[in-house]
Structure formats: structure tokens, C-alpha cells
Amino acid sequence: MTPSLNNPEKYMNGLSTYNEWYSIENDYINSERSVLNARMNEIIYDAAWKNILGISQ
């Protein structure tokens, strides 16, 4: 289970503070952005490499 799914329940039930909730959510969002950026860079660099080699798709 991702922190994003369990964390709101804890916050709504008073088991975590707003700052704890925000920090966990923010960390989760940033990690997801990092994964997406890495995938995007992989696609861009792969396309550039294929362009250098003259490989068409």
C-alpha cells in the first residue's frame, strides 16, 4: 500500500498531524515525479541515440 492511500485515513482519524500528512504526501508525489522524469529522459535519450545512428522507426 502506498503512503498516499493510507495516510489520509490516519489524518482524518486524528492519528497524524497535518504536517506529517503533508510531508508524506509531498514525498510520495516527488518520488512519482522523479520516476516520470526518468522515463521521459530515457525516451528522449533513446530517440536521440537512434537519430545519431540513423535508425528510423
N, C-alpha and C positions, 0 to 999 in steps of 0.2 A: 504494500500500500504506500502510495506516495505521501509525503508530508502534507501536500496540498489537500488531500482528501480527508485526512483525519484531523488536521489542525483546526478547521472551523468548528467542528463539534466540541473540541476542548475549549475553544474560546467562548462559544455560546453557552457552555455549561459552567463557565467561570473557572475552568481548570488551568487556563493560561491567560497571561496578560495581553493587552493589545500589542505591546512592544514585542513580546515573544511571537505572537501570531504574525505580525508584520515581518519580522526578521526571517522567520521560516518561509513564509510565502515569497518574500523577496529573493531569498537564496535559491528557492526552487525555480522561480521564474528566470533568474540569471543563469542557472545551470542549463535550463532548456534553451535559452537564447544562445549560449555557448555551443551547444550541440548543433543547433540550426546553422550558426555561423560556420562551424567546422564543415558541415555537409555542403554548404554553399561554396566555401572556398575549395573544397575537393572538386566540385563540379566545374568551377571556373578554371582551376589549375589543370584539370584533365582536358578541358576544351582547349586551353592554350597550348598544352603539350601536343595534342593531336593536330592543332593548327601548325605548329612548328614542324612536325613530322610530315605534314601534307596529307594527313588521313582525313577523308571526308566521311560523314556519317550517312 
